[in-house]
Amino acid sequence: MKFGPVLDDKQLKRLKEHKYSCISSSVLEPLLQPWWNWVVQCLPLWLAPNLITITGLILNIMTSLVLVYYNPDGKEESPRWAALLCAAGIFIYQTLDAIDGKQARRTNSSSPLGELFDHGCDSLSTVFVALAACVTVGLGTHPWWMFFQCFTGFALFYCAHWQTYVSGTLRFGKIDVTEAQYGIIGLHLLTFIFGSNMWQQNLPLVGFGWNIVVVLSVFLAQSYTFFTEYLGCILSGGTGKNGSTIAETSVLSPAIPLGLVIVPAYIIACKSEEHIFEEHPSLYIIAFGLVIAKVTNRLVVAHMTRSEMDYLDSVLIGPALLFLNQYFNNFIQEYYVLWLCLMWAAIDLYHYCHRVCLEICKELNIELFRISAREAVPAGALSAALDLVASTNGRNVRHRRT
């Protein structure tokens, strides 16, 4: 854990020069723009965009944890009301996540910190949304499918920022984050209506349940996004010198930090004599999800500061403890080491995000959860700001605060 400054002067200078670039061909977003524009106009002008984002994230995590609490291994029947609550949490988070950038432009409080904060919250949300989706369809009865689905989702989110690090432009395909979120809302609503046992019912002829159908369908959508939007962009070369990344590093270099999380997660689960993943899948996924969230945040920072991304990270100490404990024949019960890994990952992630936000706020002379006086919208500009929000379409304002 690094206790000194996280960002040096060169990184802070490049961050101030950063310009948000995004291309989106989402199917749902044009349809949702009127709803988002109406919601943002209902918000008071003193409400800071980052406060909107963090509020949605907290609600999303809390509702997901309620569902996980009642069905921690994803094998039992989930309460219908918990599934409905989870659907509401994702809907609220998705809406607030979509309007934070609009509020920033509306209140003249745009800054590079907004984009970084938004993606940081998304990296955490991905962990709990993916886990809750697996729990609601009872995928714990097939734990390795659960492992596959969650870690594929984590990796895909990482790859979205990997290709951004290569090309300098964040790309969203026709079937992407918004479509995935509304698809998972649909799964929760079906659980609320028909009960979670419906997902265990086998289909005629094929011999497996509806939950496996969901996994395969999601995997096909993820594969489509990966091959059409990410892989080609990464392999075709970046915008740096000689086809390098924007930081002039190898376009394949981000694969190493990702591999240092996913490969140990798989090996530790396979080698566990106590079957730590099969017995405690939710705990395991949250622990490693926080690890990969930290790595993803560092990739976003590397992109926005056009700097090289270190391969090793202090958050990897948690998985290393699990690995070493297995190497020494489980000197400590794995369940307790897993909790230690989770707590370390949470503390390390919080420490990193806290330090980065404070350093950026100091450099830009802004506040994280308040709109400063110099950013406030003049009274005469209110009408123009509202017109701008109402007329703006596309994802270019969903995250853009620059």
C-alpha positions as CSV (number, residue, x, y, z in Angstrom):
1,M,0.0,0.0,0.0
2,K,1.5,3.3,-1.1
3,F,1.3,6.0,1.5
4,G,3.1,8.7,-0.5
5,P,1.6,10.7,-3.4
6,V,-0.1,8.4,-5.9
7,L,0.1,10.8,-8.8
8,D,3.3,12.8,-9.6
9,D,3.4,16.2,-11.1
10,K,3.6,15.0,-14.7
11,Q,0.6,12.8,-14.3
12,L,-1.4,15.6,-12.7
13,K,-0.5,17.9,-15.6
14,R,-1.6,15.3,-18.2
15,L,-4.8,14.7,-16.2
16,K,-5.6,18.4,-16.5
17,E,-5.0,18.2,-20.3
18,H,-7.2,15.1,-20.6
19,K,-10.2,15.3,-23.0
20,Y,-13.0,12.8,-22.8
21,S,-13.5,10.9,-26.1
22,C,-16.4,8.4,-26.6
23,I,-18.2,6.6,-29.4
24,S,-21.5,4.9,-28.7
25,S,-23.9,2.9,-30.8
26,S,-26.1,1.7,-27.9
27,V,-29.5,0.5,-28.9
28,L,-31.2,1.6,-25.6
29,E,-29.6,4.9,-24.8
30,P,-31.4,7.0,-27.5
31,L,-34.7,5.7,-26.1
32,L,-33.7,6.5,-22.5
33,Q,-32.5,10.1,-23.2
34,P,-35.9,11.7,-22.6
35,W,-36.2,10.0,-19.2
36,W,-32.6,11.0,-18.2
37,N,-33.2,14.6,-19.4
38,W,-36.4,14.9,-17.4
39,V,-34.8,13.5,-14.2
40,V,-31.8,15.8,-14.3
41,Q,-34.0,18.9,-14.7
42,C,-35.7,17.9,-11.4
43,L,-32.4,18.0,-9.5
44,P,-31.4,21.1,-7.5
45,L,-28.4,23.0,-8.9
46,W,-26.5,22.7,-5.6
47,L,-26.4,18.9,-6.0
48,A,-22.8,17.8,-6.9
49,P,-22.5,15.3,-9.8
50,N,-20.2,13.0,-7.8
51,L,-22.7,12.9,-4.9
52,I,-25.3,11.7,-7.4
53,T,-23.0,8.9,-8.6
54,I,-22.0,7.7,-5.1
55,T,-25.6,7.7,-3.9
56,G,-26.6,5.4,-6.8
57,L,-23.6,3.1,-6.1
58,I,-24.4,2.8,-2.4
59,L,-28.0,1.9,-3.1
60,N,-26.9,-0.6,-5.8
61,I,-24.5,-2.3,-3.4
62,M,-26.9,-2.4,-0.5
63,T,-29.7,-3.9,-2.5
64,S,-27.4,-6.5,-4.0
65,L,-26.0,-7.5,-0.6
66,V,-29.6,-7.9,0.7
67,L,-30.2,-10.6,-2.0
68,V,-26.8,-12.2,-1.3
69,Y,-27.5,-12.2,2.4
70,Y,-30.6,-14.3,2.0
71,N,-29.0,-16.6,-0.6
72,P,-25.2,-16.5,-0.1
73,D,-24.3,-19.6,-2.0
74,G,-26.8,-19.1,-4.8
75,K,-28.3,-22.5,-4.2
76,E,-31.4,-21.7,-2.2
77,E,-34.7,-20.0,-3.1
78,S,-34.2,-16.2,-3.1
79,P,-37.0,-14.0,-1.5
80,R,-39.1,-12.5,-4.3
81,W,-39.1,-9.1,-2.6
82,A,-35.3,-9.1,-2.5
83,A,-35.1,-9.7,-6.2
84,L,-37.5,-6.8,-6.8
85,L,-35.4,-4.6,-4.4
86,C,-32.3,-5.5,-6.4
87,A,-34.0,-4.6,-9.7
88,A,-34.9,-1.2,-8.2
89,G,-31.4,-0.7,-7.0
90,I,-29.9,-1.3,-10.5
91,F,-32.5,0.9,-12.1
92,I,-31.8,3.8,-9.7
93,Y,-28.0,3.4,-10.1
94,Q,-28.3,3.2,-13.9
95,T,-30.4,6.4,-14.0
96,L,-28.1,8.3,-11.6
97,D,-25.0,7.1,-13.4
98,A,-26.5,8.4,-16.7
99,I,-27.3,11.9,-15.4
100,D,-24.3,12.7,-13.4
101,G,-22.5,14.1,-16.5
102,K,-25.5,16.0,-17.5
103,Q,-25.7,17.6,-14.0
104,A,-22.0,18.5,-14.3
105,R,-22.6,20.4,-17.5
106,R,-25.8,21.9,-16.2
107,T,-24.0,23.3,-13.1
108,N,-20.7,24.2,-14.8
109,S,-18.8,21.8,-12.6
110,S,-17.2,19.6,-15.2
111,S,-13.7,18.2,-14.4
112,P,-11.5,15.2,-15.2
113,L,-12.2,14.0,-11.7
114,G,-15.9,13.4,-12.7
115,E,-15.0,10.9,-15.4
116,L,-12.5,9.1,-13.2
117,F,-15.0,9.0,-10.3
118,D,-17.7,7.7,-12.6
119,H,-15.6,4.8,-14.0
120,G,-14.4,4.0,-10.5
121,C,-18.0,3.6,-9.3
122,D,-18.8,1.5,-12.3
123,S,-15.9,-0.9,-11.6
124,L,-17.4,-1.6,-8.1
125,S,-21.0,-1.8,-9.4
126,T,-19.9,-4.4,-11.9
127,V,-18.9,-6.7,-9.1
128,F,-22.2,-6.6,-7.2
129,V,-24.4,-6.5,-10.3
130,A,-22.8,-9.6,-11.7
131,L,-22.9,-11.5,-8.4
132,A,-26.6,-10.6,-7.8
133,A,-27.5,-11.7,-11.3
134,C,-25.9,-15.1,-10.6
135,V,-27.7,-15.4,-7.3
136,T,-31.1,-14.5,-8.6
137,V,-31.0,-17.3,-11.2
138,G,-29.7,-19.8,-8.7
139,L,-26.4,-20.4,-10.4
140,G,-24.8,-21.6,-7.2
141,T,-26.0,-25.1,-8.1
142,H,-23.4,-24.9,-10.9
143,P,-20.6,-23.0,-9.1
144,W,-18.1,-23.1,-11.9
145,W,-20.6,-21.6,-14.3
146,M,-21.0,-18.9,-11.7
147,F,-17.2,-18.4,-11.5
148,F,-17.1,-18.3,-15.3
149,Q,-19.9,-15.8,-15.7
150,C,-18.7,-13.3,-13.0
151,F,-15.1,-13.3,-14.0
152,T,-16.0,-13.0,-17.7
153,G,-18.0,-9.9,-16.8
154,F,-15.1,-8.4,-14.7
155,A,-12.7,-9.1,-17.6
156,L,-15.0,-7.5,-20.2
157,F,-15.3,-4.3,-18.2
158,Y,-11.5,-4.3,-17.9
159,C,-11.2,-4.8,-21.6
160,A,-13.4,-1.8,-22.3
161,H,-10.8,0.4,-20.6
162,W,-7.9,-1.6,-22.0
163,Q,-9.0,-0.6,-25.5
164,T,-9.5,3.0,-24.3
165,Y,-5.9,2.9,-23.0
166,V,-4.8,1.8,-26.5
167,S,-7.0,4.0,-28.7
168,G,-7.7,7.0,-26.4
169,T,-11.4,6.6,-27.1
170,L,-14.0,4.7,-25.0
171,R,-16.2,2.7,-27.3
172,F,-19.7,1.3,-26.5
173,G,-21.3,-1.2,-28.9
174,K,-24.9,-1.8,-29.7
175,I,-25.1,-4.4,-26.9
176,D,-23.1,-2.9,-24.0
177,V,-23.4,-1.7,-20.4
178,T,-26.9,-0.2,-20.6
179,E,-28.3,-3.2,-22.3
180,A,-26.6,-5.5,-19.8
181,Q,-28.0,-3.6,-16.9
182,Y,-31.6,-3.6,-18.2
183,G,-31.2,-7.3,-19.0
184,I,-30.3,-8.1,-15.4
185,I,-33.2,-5.9,-14.2
186,G,-35.3,-8.2,-16.3
187,L,-33.9,-11.3,-14.6
188,H,-34.7,-9.9,-11.2
189,L,-38.2,-9.1,-12.3
190,L,-38.8,-12.6,-13.6
191,T,-37.6,-14.0,-10.2
192,F,-40.0,-11.6,-8.5
193,I,-42.9,-12.8,-10.6
194,F,-42.3,-16.5,-11.0
195,G,-39.9,-17.3,-8.1
196,S,-36.3,-18.3,-8.2
197,N,-37.1,-22.0,-8.6
198,M,-38.2,-21.3,-12.2
199,W,-34.5,-21.1,-13.2
200,Q,-33.8,-24.6,-12.0
201,Q,-36.4,-26.2,-14.2
202,N,-34.9,-28.2,-17.0
203,L,-35.8,-27.5,-20.6
204,P,-37.2,-30.4,-22.6
205,L,-34.6,-32.3,-24.7
206,V,-31.6,-30.3,-23.8
207,G,-31.4,-31.5,-20.2
208,F,-30.3,-28.3,-18.4
209,G,-32.1,-25.5,-16.7
210,W,-33.0,-21.9,-17.6
211,N,-30.1,-20.6,-15.6
212,I,-27.7,-22.2,-18.0
213,V,-29.6,-20.7,-20.9
214,V,-29.1,-17.3,-19.3
215,V,-25.4,-17.9,-18.9
216,L,-24.9,-19.0,-22.5
217,S,-27.0,-16.1,-23.8
218,V,-25.0,-13.6,-21.8
219,F,-21.7,-15.2,-22.9
220,L,-22.8,-14.9,-26.6
221,A,-23.5,-11.2,-26.0
222,Q,-20.2,-10.6,-24.2
223,S,-18.3,-12.4,-26.9
224,Y,-20.0,-10.3,-29.6
225,T,-19.0,-7.1,-27.7
226,F,-15.4,-8.3,-27.1
227,F,-14.7,-9.4,-30.7
228,T,-16.5,-6.5,-32.4
229,E,-15.6,-3.6,-30.2
230,Y,-12.5,-4.5,-28.1
231,L,-10.2,-7.1,-29.6
232,G,-9.9,-5.6,-33.1
233,C,-9.1,-2.2,-31.6
234,I,-6.4,-3.6,-29.3
235,L,-4.7,-5.7,-31.9
236,S,-4.8,-3.1,-34.7
237,G,-2.5,-0.9,-32.7
238,G,-2.8,2.2,-30.6
239,T,-2.5,6.0,-31.2
240,G,1.0,6.2,-29.7
241,K,4.3,5.9,-31.5
242,N,4.6,2.8,-33.7
243,G,1.1,1.7,-32.8
244,S,1.7,1.8,-29.0
245,T,-0.8,2.9,-26.4
246,I,-1.4,6.5,-25.5
247,A,1.3,6.1,-22.9
248,E,3.6,4.7,-25.6
249,T,3.6,1.2,-24.0
250,S,2.9,-2.1,-25.5
251,V,-0.8,-2.6,-26.4
252,L,-0.6,-6.0,-24.8
253,S,0.8,-4.8,-21.5
254,P,-2.5,-4.4,-19.7
255,A,-3.0,-8.2,-20.1
256,I,-0.5,-8.9,-17.4
257,P,-2.3,-7.1,-14.4
258,L,-5.5,-8.7,-15.5
259,G,-3.9,-12.2,-15.6
260,L,-2.3,-11.6,-12.2
261,V,-5.9,-11.5,-10.8
262,I,-7.9,-14.0,-12.8
263,V,-5.3,-16.8,-13.1
264,P,-4.6,-17.0,-9.3
265,A,-8.4,-16.8,-8.6
266,Y,-8.9,-19.9,-10.8
267,I,-5.9,-21.8,-9.4
268,I,-6.7,-21.1,-5.8
269,A,-10.3,-22.2,-6.3
270,C,-9.2,-25.4,-8.0
271,K,-6.5,-26.3,-5.5
272,S,-8.6,-25.6,-2.4
273,E,-8.9,-28.7,-0.2
274,E,-11.7,-27.0,1.7
275,H,-13.5,-26.2,-1.6
276,I,-13.5,-22.5,-0.6
277,F,-15.1,-21.3,-3.8
278,E,-17.9,-23.9,-3.9
279,E,-18.7,-23.4,-0.3
280,H,-18.5,-19.6,-0.2
281,P,-19.0,-18.4,-3.8
282,S,-20.3,-15.0,-3.0
283,L,-17.6,-14.2,-0.5
284,Y,-15.0,-15.4,-3.0
285,I,-16.4,-13.4,-5.9
286,I,-16.6,-10.2,-3.8
287,A,-13.0,-10.6,-2.6
288,F,-11.6,-11.0,-6.0
289,G,-14.0,-8.6,-7.5
290,L,-12.6,-5.8,-5.3
291,V,-9.1,-6.9,-6.4
292,I,-9.9,-6.5,-10.0
293,A,-11.8,-3.3,-9.4
294,K,-8.6,-1.8,-7.9
295,V,-6.6,-3.0,-11.0
296,T,-9.2,-1.5,-13.3
297,N,-9.1,1.8,-11.5
298,R,-5.4,1.9,-12.0
299,L,-5.9,1.3,-15.7
300,V,-8.3,4.2,-15.9
301,V,-5.9,6.5,-14.1
302,A,-3.1,5.3,-16.5
303,H,-5.2,6.2,-19.5
304,M,-6.3,9.6,-18.2
305,T,-2.7,10.5,-17.2
306,R,-1.1,8.9,-20.2
307,S,1.3,7.0,-18.0
308,E,2.6,3.4,-17.8
309,M,0.7,1.0,-15.7
310,D,2.7,-1.0,-13.1
311,Y,2.2,-4.8,-13.3
312,L,2.3,-5.4,-9.5
313,D,0.0,-3.9,-7.0
314,S,-0.4,-3.9,-3.3
315,V,-4.0,-5.3,-3.6
316,L,-2.5,-8.6,-4.8
317,I,-1.2,-9.3,-1.3
318,G,-4.7,-10.6,-0.5
319,P,-4.7,-13.4,-3.2
320,A,-1.0,-14.0,-2.3
321,L,-2.1,-14.8,1.3
322,L,-4.6,-17.4,0.0
323,F,-1.9,-18.9,-2.3
324,L,0.7,-19.1,0.5
325,N,-1.7,-20.6,2.9
326,Q,-2.5,-23.4,0.5
327,Y,1.3,-23.8,-0.2
328,F,1.8,-24.4,3.6
329,N,-1.0,-27.0,3.7
330,N,-3.7,-24.6,5.0
331,F,-1.9,-23.5,8.2
332,I,-5.0,-21.3,8.7
333,Q,-8.5,-22.3,7.8
334,E,-9.1,-20.9,4.2
335,Y,-12.4,-19.3,5.2
336,Y,-10.7,-16.9,7.5
337,V,-7.9,-16.2,5.1
338,L,-10.6,-15.4,2.4
339,W,-12.1,-12.9,4.8
340,L,-8.7,-11.4,5.4
341,C,-8.2,-11.1,1.6
342,L,-11.6,-9.4,1.2
343,M,-10.8,-6.9,4.0
344,W,-7.4,-6.1,2.6
345,A,-8.8,-5.6,-0.9
346,A,-11.5,-3.2,0.5
347,I,-9.0,-1.2,2.5
348,D,-6.4,-1.0,-0.2
349,L,-9.1,0.0,-2.8
350,Y,-10.5,2.7,-0.6
351,H,-7.0,4.0,0.3
352,Y,-6.1,4.3,-3.4
353,C,-9.3,5.9,-4.5
354,H,-9.3,8.3,-1.5
355,R,-5.7,9.4,-2.2
356,V,-6.2,9.9,-5.9
357,C,-9.4,11.9,-5.4
358,L,-7.8,14.2,-2.8
359,E,-4.7,14.8,-5.0
360,I,-6.9,15.7,-8.0
361,C,-9.1,17.9,-5.9
362,K,-6.1,19.8,-4.6
363,E,-4.6,20.2,-8.0
364,L,-7.8,21.4,-9.6
365,N,-8.9,23.4,-6.6
366,I,-12.3,21.7,-6.4
367,E,-14.3,19.6,-3.9
368,L,-15.3,16.0,-4.3
369,F,-18.9,16.2,-3.2
370,R,-19.7,19.9,-3.3
371,I,-19.9,22.4,-6.1
372,S,-17.5,25.2,-5.2
373,A,-18.4,28.9,-5.6
374,R,-16.2,29.3,-8.7
375,E,-18.1,26.4,-10.4
376,A,-21.6,27.5,-9.6
377,V,-23.9,28.4,-12.5
378,P,-24.7,32.2,-12.7
379,A,-28.3,32.9,-12.3
380,G,-28.7,34.3,-15.8
381,A,-27.2,31.1,-17.3
382,L,-29.7,28.7,-15.7
383,S,-32.1,28.8,-18.7
384,A,-29.4,28.2,-21.2
385,A,-28.0,25.3,-19.1
386,L,-31.4,23.6,-19.0
387,D,-31.8,24.0,-22.8
388,L,-28.3,22.5,-23.2
389,V,-29.2,19.4,-21.1
390,A,-32.5,18.9,-22.9
391,S,-31.0,19.1,-26.3
392,T,-27.9,16.9,-25.7
393,N,-28.1,13.2,-26.7
394,G,-25.7,10.3,-26.6
395,R,-23.3,8.9,-24.1
396,N,-20.9,11.7,-24.8
397,V,-22.5,13.5,-21.8
398,R,-23.2,10.5,-19.7
399,H,-19.7,10.4,-18.3
400,R,-18.2,13.5,-19.8
401,R,-17.2,16.2,-17.2
402,T,-14.4,17.7,-19.2
